[in-house]
Amino acid sequence: MADRDLIAAETDQPVLGLLCAEVALVVWTLPAQPEESTAVEGSFGEPIGRSASVRLPLADGRVRVVVALPRPAEAQASLIVRTGMAGARVEVQAVRAESRVVDPVALFRDLAPPARLSLAAALLDSWPSLFRLKTSRSYAAFAARLARTLAGERANAPVVARTGGMALVEVAASAPIEKLKACHLVSAAGVQALKADITVDRRAVEGRRTHRLLVDLPDAPGGDEWLVLRADQGLLVRRLVRGDRDAALETWWRNRPDRDPGLREWIIAALDRRSAPARAAAVEFQLRCPIEPRRVVGGQGLPAAQVELAVSSSAGLLASGWFRDPGRFVSRLYLLDAGETPRPLDDTLHTYPGFMETAAGDRQPATGFTAFVPGARAPLLQPRFLLELKSGARHLLVPEPQPVDVGEARALALRAVPPQALDDQVLAGCLAPVLGDLQRRLVADIGTPTVRRIGTPVERPLASLVIPLYKVMDFLKFQVAAFASDPQIAAKAEIIYVLDSPEQAEEVDHLLTGLHLVYGLPLTLVVMPRNGGYAPACNRGAAVARGALLALLNSDVIPIEPGWLGMLAQRLGRSGVGAVGPKLLFEDDSIQHAGMYFARDHRGRWHNHHFHKGMPRHYAPADAERDVPAITGACVVTTRALFERVGGFTEDYVIGDYEDSDLCLKMRAEGQAIRYVPAAELYHLERRSIKASTDYMRGVTSQYNSWLHACRWGDTMQALMVPTGTRPSVEEVAA
């Protein structure tokens, strides 16, 4: 189209022209900011349904007014324009609008910087939505011509790398842009808003700074493309240049002469805010391009220090390590964020006596530390820390990469604090936020178990026995043999084994198949996709159960005589009894369990205790059937309906502790009593499976679960165990 066919925007009188095939513009210039609102009406004063206007200050103090409205249907149209200057009305005799296009260069000419941003926002954001221009080819052509003109000939923005469906783009500009208001991709195919993160190099080269954008760039349309960036600092337009074959992110990084850790962490954080493939790419990038671990090596009275572990979660960052400071040089510890800003760890730093390993393998006294940094959300496998000395010197500390697997990360978090250094402040302020998040993620990521029926199942079982298995199968043969010799179980129950160590699936399937062939007892094997712990395993097994009665047993519980299940089941429902537990014995016939109660230790923490543990099998107080505060999860008999109503076992306890008492207290909250029935006796070879877990650390795990349990049920346990009026004390219950 020839220039003479374009309508300029320099006239003081309103001029009608086309933005595109669907939208017309009325453009004119006023000597000053109008006092009234701008309006455009039809030739007879009728209102125009959809219209929008912007007032754009010019550098010389005048104001350019641009009104957008649907293109008039007539080839010749008259409009009435209210200029906003003391109510003046100016009639515009329209020309043939379809042959006259508004010049985008003229629209932007002489505009003050804020006005350029306002006009770009209208042209790229609000007007396309208002007038439904997303698929308009003529609008795309207008936007492309505008971008081409504003970008100039030499202003390019190359795509330097791709990863996780995202593109990394470099843009050079003289004025640093810290925060984007909008980013658009403009081409002949259309205008598309892009979600973009931006960062800027601290160093300027020849007065220009390199900006990097991480954008979800669509496929190339086969023509020229431009990026239009709007920020407080102004409008930036660059021609997008795609390579024939974009480099992978790790390749681009390795080829960089300066591998700035701050830039690396910005990329990781930006990827983490995007799609699942982008988040996966953030982790892969760190594994392929790790940072060299750094520690401070002392000597001659100088300090030494190391960050031994750092575990990221959605709640924040857990870190622990040690420092040795014989000369008392150490001042503070910092976490270094992606913007190179040190965040002091003062408020969350906990120190305790510890040891360090020397190069010779000796152990020397040192100060251990643990800290939690809330809000450090990016999945950094190697966050950076600074050790600051009183002299002002700062030394970089970088840990080894943390595990990617959430189960391994949880195991690492359990090692962040030695058991002897745990107190409620460390538990609540450091461990709980991270362990809670990791446990939730682990349970959420378990997936759907597989179910295999071995033999012909009991058609309509009255009871379902759910038994979790984890690594230790020593007692499986004895347990199945005991079940097979019990007529009630063989005829009326289904037996469900839940394997929580799926790497043993083939072995356990083979073992259970052999036991079925020997005893003729049908069995069900539920294989968890990954190890999730006691509560998820039991809950998944209960979800498969078909019986109205539910018996939850450990794999190391062996019945002594037949009939135990019926004996326990008879008590359910009587006097509001919701769950029943038997007497459990050690191998030497001493008592392991005769009901559970709650008591505080010397530090005031609540713990579960077994009545009469270690006493002879027929110790008189242990032979009295009675209601108790709770029963052990080694053998719980309840109804499936009640189990489901209270939500089954709570799944945020780590590995396997306190879920049983938590279940009992949930049932109590529903008005149900918990009953101990000593006439039913079984052997319990205690804690063989849980000790096989590499994640189980008796000190830390047990203390965390105890603290979590007390946070949830402390008031209830206090009310149960302290006599008030007719409520019995522990001693009275035990007697």
N, C-alpha and C positions, 0 to 999 in steps of 0.2 A: 504494500500500500504506500502510495507516495506521501511525502511529508505534508503536502498541501491538503491532503484529505484528513489530516489529524487535527483535532481541536486542541488548541493550546489552553492553558489555564491562567493566562495573564490578563484577561479582560476584567474591567470593573463592572461590566454588565453580565448578568447570568447567561450562561451558555449551556445548551443541552447537547449531550453527546452520549456515546455508548461506552460502557465498561466492557460489555460482552453482549452476546446475542440476547441474553435474558434481562440484563440490568442496564438502566440508563443512569447517567450522572448529570447533575446540575452543578456547575462550577462558576464561582465568581469571587472577586476580591473586595473586601471592605476596608475603609481607612482605619478602623479601630475595632476592638472587640465589641460585638453586637450586644445591645442592652436587652433584647428579647430573644425568645427561642426562634430558631429557624424553621420555616414551614414551606411546603410546596403543595399547592392545590391544583385541581383540574381547572379548565378554562371557565367553568361556571361555579367555581368555589367548592366543588365536591371534594371530600377528603380522599387522599390516596392511602389505601389499606396498609401496605408495608413500605416503610421508608426509614432511612437512618441518615444521620448527618454527623460531620466532624467539623470543628473549627480549628484551623491550623495557623498558629502565629508564624509570620514571616520574619526574616532577619531585620527588615526595615521597620517593624512595628505594625504593619498592616496584618490583616487576617484573611486567609483563604478559606472559604466555606465550600464544602463538598457534600452534596446530598445524593444518596443512592435511592433509587426507586425502581419498580418494575418497568420494563421498557414499554412505552405507549404502544397500543395496538395500531393506531393510525400512522400512516406514513408522514402525515403532517399533523402536529399536535400543538396545542397551546397550553401553557402552564402559568399559574400565578405564583410568584415567588415572594415570600415575605422576607425582606432582607434583614429584619431585626433592628433597623435603624429608625427609631421614632415611628414605628408602625407603617413605614413606606411600603407600597406594593409595586412590584415591577412585573409587567406581563412579558413573557418570553414567547415569541413566535418561533416554533420549532422548525428546524430544517429536517431533511430526510435523514433521520437518525441512523438508519441501517447502513449508511455509507460514510458515517462520520464516527471515528473512534477517538476517545480521549487519549491524549499523549501521556503515558506514565512518567516520562521524563519531566514534562511540564508540571505535572501534579506535585512532584517532589522538589522542583526547583525553588531555591531560596528559603526552604522551610527551616525553622529553628530545630535543633536536635530533638527536643521532646515532641515536636510536631511530626517529625519523620517517624518516630516510634508509634504515635497515635494513628497515623495514616496506614502504616504497615499492619498494625493490629486490626484495623477495620478491613483492609483489603484481604488479609490472609486468614483472619479468625472469625470475626463477627459477621461480615457481609456474606461470605460463602454459606454460612449456616442459615442466615436469615432468608437468603434467596435461593437456597438449595442448588448450589453451583458445583457440588462435588463431581458430577459427571459431565460438566459443561466443557466442551473442547475449546470454545472461544474464550472462556474465562481462563483456562489453563494457558492458552496462547498469550493472553494479556499478562498473566503472572510471570510467564517465562521471559517475555520481552522486558518486563520491569526488572526481574532479577538479573538478566544479562546486562542491562544498562547500568544497574547499580554496582554490579560486581567488577566491571572493568575487564580488561584483557588479560592481566597478569595475576589476578588474585585467584589462586587455586587452593582447594582443600583436599589433599590426597587421603585415601583410605590406606592406612599403613598395616593393619592387621585385622583378622577376624577370629572370633571365638564364641561358642555358645549361642549362635544366631545373632551376635552383636558385631558391630564394626567399630574400630578405633580410627578416628579421623583427626588429622592435625590441621589447625587453622592458625595462621600468623596474623597478629594485629598489634598496633602500636599501643593502644589502651587496653590494660588487662581487664578481662571480664571474669568476675568472681561467681556470678549467679545469673542463669538464664531465665528470662521470662517466657520465651517460646523459641522453638526451633521448627522450621518448616523445610521440607524438601519440595522444590519447585521444578517441574519439567513440563514438556508439551503434553505429557500424559495426565497431568493434574497437579494439585497442591495437597500435600500430606503433612499433617502435624506429626512430629517425631518426639518421643520421650528421650531426652538427652541429659547426660551428666557431663559437667565440664570442670576442668582443672587447668591451671596456668603455671607454666614454668616460672620459678623465682628469678631466673636469669634472663636478661634481655640481650639479644644479638642484633646489633646495628639498629637499636631503638625499637625493635619488634620482639614480642614475646610469643612463644609457641603455646597455643591452647590445644587441649586434647578433648575430644568429644567421644563418649561411648553412646552409640545410638543403635536402635533396632532398625537397620537400614533394609528396605525392601529390595527385591531384585531390580536390576537396571532396566529401564523402559526402552532402551535402544536409542537414546538421544542425549542431548545435553541436559545436565542437572545442576541445580544450585541449592546451596544451603543458605537459608535466611535466618539469622540469629538476632533476637531482640533481647536487650539487656538494659539495665539502668544507664549504662555508659553510652548507649547508642545502638544503631542498626549496623549489622555486619553481614555482608553478602559475599559468598565465595562460590566459585565453580567447583563442584564435586568431581574428583578424579578417581576413578576405580582402576585398579591394576588388572592386567590380564589374568593374574592368579594371585589373589591376596595372600599374604604371609600369615601363618599361624601365629598366635599371640606369643607363644614361647620362642619361636624363631626370631620374631621382631625384637623380643626382649634380650635374647642372647647376643644379638648383633649390635646392641646399643653400647657405645663406649662408656657411658655413665649409667649404671644400673641403680637409679635412685630408689632407695627403699620406700620413700614417701609416695612416689608415683606408683610403685608396685602395690602398695596398700590401698591407694585410691582406686586403682583398677579392680582390686579384689572386692572392695566395698561397693563399688558401682555395679559390678556383676551380681553381687549378692542381693541387690534390690530388684533384680529383674526376674526373668522366667526361671523355671526349674533347670533347663539346659544351661542357662547363664550361671546359675549358682553352682552347678556341677563343674562348669568350666573354671570358676574361681578356685575351687579345690584342686582341680587337675593342674592349673597353672602353678600353684604353690608347690605341688609335688614334683613337677617337672623342673621348676626353677627355684629351688630352695635357697634360703639365705644361709651363709656360713654361720654356725653357732658361735657365739662370743661369750667369753667369761673374763673376769678380771683376775689376773694372777698376781698375788702379793709377794711378800718377802721383805726382809729387813725392816719389819714394822709397818710396811704398807698394807693396805686392805686387800683382801681377795673376796670375790663374790661370784655367784652363779644363780641364774634362774633355771631350776631343774625341770619345771613343768609349767605349762600354760594351757588351760582348757577353756575354749570359747563356748558360749551358749547364747540363746536368745535373750537371757536375762543379763548377761555380762560376762566378764572374763575372770577366771580363777587362776591365780599364779602362786607358786611357792618356790622357795630356794633357800639360800643361806648367804651370810657374809661373815668374814673374819676380820676383826678390826682391832688388833692389839694396840695400835697407836691412836685410836679414837679419832680417825679422820672422817668417818662417814657422816654425812649430813642428812640426806633424804634419798628416797627411791621414787622414780617416776615411770609411768607408762607413756610411751611416745606414740601419739596418734598419727593418722595419715597426713595431717596438715603440719607435721613436725612440731606440734605443740606438746610440751611435757605436761602430763597430768599427775600431780603428786598423789602418792598412795597413803598419805598421812591418816585419813579418816578410817580406812579399812585395813590398815597394816597391823598384823598381829605377829609378835615376835616371841620366841621361846628358846630355851637352851637346846643346842643340837651339836652335830659333828660334821666335819668335812673330811673327804678322802684326799690324802696327799698323793703326789705322783709316785711316791715309794710304796703306796698302799697303806700308810698309817692313817689313823683317825685322830683329828685334832679338834678341840672344842671350837664351836662356832655358834653364831646366832641364826637360828632358823626363822623364816618368815613366811606368812601366808597373807594374801590380799585378794579382795574381790573388787572389781571395777564395774559398777553398774553402767549399762548403756553402751559398753564396748561390744557392739552386736555383730560386726563383720566376722566371718568364719576364718579368722587369722590363725594359721597353723604355727606361725612364728612371730608373735607380737614382739616389739622391741621395747626395751627398758633402759633407763639411765640410772647409774649410781652416781650421785653427786657428793663430792667431798666438801669439807668446810672451806677449802681454798677456792671453791667455785669450779674446780675441774669436774668434768662429767665423763663417765666411761660407759660405753655401750654394752648392754647385756642382751644376748639373743639365745633363746632356748632351742633345743632340738625340736623338729616338727612334731606336733601333737598328733595322736591317732585320728584317722578319718572316721573309722567305725565308731558308732555311738556307744556300743558296749565297751570297747576298749577305752574310749574317752571317759566313760563312767568309772572304769577300773582305775584310770589314772587319777581322776578327781578324788577317789577314795584314799589315795596315797598322798594327797596334798598336805595333810596334817598328821603328825604322829598321834596315836591314841592318847598318850599322856598329856598332850597339849590341847586336847579338845575341851572347850567349855561352851556354855550356852551362847555366848556372844559370837564365838567362831562358827558354831553350828548355824545360828540364825543369820549371821551377817555374811558368811563366806560360803560354807558348804551347801546350805539348803537351797539358795537360788539356782545354783548350777546343777546339783544332783537332782533337784526336782524337775528341771527342764530336761536333763538328759534321760531321766527315767520315763518321762512322758513321751519323749521322742522315740525311745527304744520300744515302748509298748505300742505306740502308734505305727511303728515300722515293722512290727512282727509279721503281719500278713495273715493269710488264711491257711489254717492247718489242713493237712491231708488226712483222710480217714480210711482205714483199711479194716474190713471185717474178716476175721479168721474163724472159719466154721459158720454154722447156721445160727444166727442170733436167736435168743429167746424171743418168742413172738410178741408177748405183752409183758415185759418185765415190771414187777412191782417196785423193784429197787435198782438203782444204778450205783455201782462202786467206781469212783473216780480216783485214780492213783497216778500222781506225777512221777516220772522217771528222769533222773539226771545222772548220767555216767555210771553210777554204781548199780550193778545188776546182781550183786552177790546173793540177795535173798529172794530173788524173783521165783526161783524154782520152789522154794519152801512156801512162799505165799500162795502161788497158784495151786500147789498140792493141798494146802489147807482149805482153800476155797472149794476145790473139787470134792473134798471129803465132807462138805457141809451141804446136806440135802436142800436146805432153804435157799442157799446161794445158787447151787447148781440148777435148781428148777425154776426159781423166781427172780433171779437177778441177772443183770448184764455187768460185765467187767470191762472197764475202759481204762486203758493205760495211755497216759499222755507223755510222749517222749520230748523232753525239753533240751536234749542234746542231739539235734538232727543228724549230726555226722555219724551217729550210731544206728541210723534207721535200718540199714540192711541187716546188721548184726541182731538187733532186737526183733525185727520181723522174723528172722530165721529162728531165734530162740522161742518166741511165742508160738510160732507154727509148730515147732517140735513139742512144746508143752500141750498144745491142743491135741496133737496126735496121740500123746501119752494118756491124757486125762479125759479127752472128749469134751472139754469145757470150751464153749465159744468165747472168743476174746475180740476186743476192738482195740486197734492201735491208732492213736491220734498223734501225728508227727508235726510238731511246731516248725515253722519255717526257719526260726532262729531261737536261740536261748532268750527267754524273757523273764524267767524267775518263777517262783512258786505260784503266786497269785494268778498271773495270766494263764499259766498251764492249767491250773484247776478250773478257772472260769471257762476256758475253751473246751475242756473235757465235759464240764457241766452243761455246756450248750449242746453237746452231742447226745447227752443222756435222755432216755425215754421214760424212765421210771418216775413215779410220783415221790418215791423216797430217794434221798441222796445221801450216800455214805462217802465221805472224803477221807482217804487214808494215805499215809506215807508208804513208800515201797519197802521200808524196813519194819513195818508192823506185821506181826505174824499171829493169827488167831491161835489160841490154846485149845479151845473146844468148839464144836459146831453149835449153832443156835445163838451166837452172840449178837448177830444183826437183828433178829426178831426180838430178842430181849430188850435191846435198846429202842427199837422202833415202837414197842408197846408203850413207852413213856411219852412219846410225842403227842401233843394235844391235850394231855392231862394237866389240869391246873395251869393252863397257858404255857406249857413247856414247848419251846421253839427248837432247841437243839440239845442233844444228849451225847455224853462222852463216857467211855469205859475206864476201868482201872488198867493202867499200862505198867508193865514190869520190865526191869532190866533182865539180862541173861541170868543173873544170880538170884532171881526171884525177889529182889528188893524193889520197892515201889519207885517208879519213875513219874507217874502222874495219878493224882487222885483229885483232879480239879485244879483250877488256877486261881490265884488271887494277886492283888497288886500291892506293892509296898515301895516306899521311897528308900534310896540308898543314903550314904553319909553325906552326899552332895545335894540331896533333895530331889533326885531324879526318880521318876516312876519306872519300875521294872515289873515284869511278869515273874511270878514264882509258883512252884508246884507244891500243893499240900503234901506233907509227909514224905517228901522225896528222900529216898535212901532207907526208909524204914522197912521192916519185914513185910512180907506179902500180906499177912493177915493181921497187921497192926490194927487194933480195934477201931480207932477213930477213922481209919481209911476204909473200913467195911460198912460205914453208914451211908446209905443213899441219901442225897440231899441236893438242894439247889446251891450253886456255886457262882462266883462272879464271872468265870469264864472256863473254857476247856481248851485243851491243846488241839491244834490243827492236825496232829498226827492221826486222830480218829474223831471225826465229827459226823454225827448222823442228824439229818434235818429233813425237811420237805423241800422238794425242788421249788415249789411255789414261794416259800418264805425266802429261800436263798436268792431267787430272782428278784423278789420284791425289795430286798435290801441292797441289791446291786452286786451280789456275790462278794468275793474278796476284793478289798481295795487294792489297786494295782500300783500305788506310788511308793510303797515300801520297797527297799532295795534288796533284791535277791530272795530273801525269805525269812522274815522276822516280824512278829507282831501282827501279821495279817489275821491270825486266828483270834486273838483277843479283840482286835478291831471288829471282826465279824460278829463276835458275841455281843459286843457293846452296841453294834447297830441293831441286832435283834432285840436287845434289852430296850433300846429306844422305841421299838415297835410294840412294847408291852409284853415281850416274850421272856420266859424264864429259861435259864441254862441249868441242865440237870446232870449230875454225876451219878452213874450206876455202877457200883463196884462188882455186882454179880457177873457182869461181862468183863472177862479178863483177856488181854492180848499182850504179847511181848512187843517191846519197842527198842530197837537197836539204834539209839538216839543219834541224830545229826550226821549219819554217814554220808548222805548225799550232799548236804550243804557244805561239808568240809572239802568236798571234791571240787568246789567252785573256786577257780583262780581269782575271782573278784571278791570272794568272801573274806573279809578281814574282821575277825571277831570284835576287835576294839572299835574301829571307826564305823563299820556298818551297823553294828548293834547299837552303838551310841546314837547314831543318826536316826535309826528307826525308832528307838526309845524316845528320843526328843520329838519326833514327828507324831508318834502315838500320844504323847503327853500333851502336845499342843492341841490335839483334836479331842482328847478324852480326859484331860486332867481334872476338870471339875466333876465329871461323872465318877472317876475312880476315887476321888476324895470323898464323895458322898457315899459310895459303896463301902469304903473301908473304915470310915470314922463313924462310930455309933451315934445316932441321933434318935432319941426316943426308943422305938421298938426295933430299929434297924440293928441287926447283929454285927458284932465286930468280927475281925478275922479269926480271933481266937475262938469266938463262939461258933463260927461257921466250921472251923476245923474240928472242934469237939463234937 
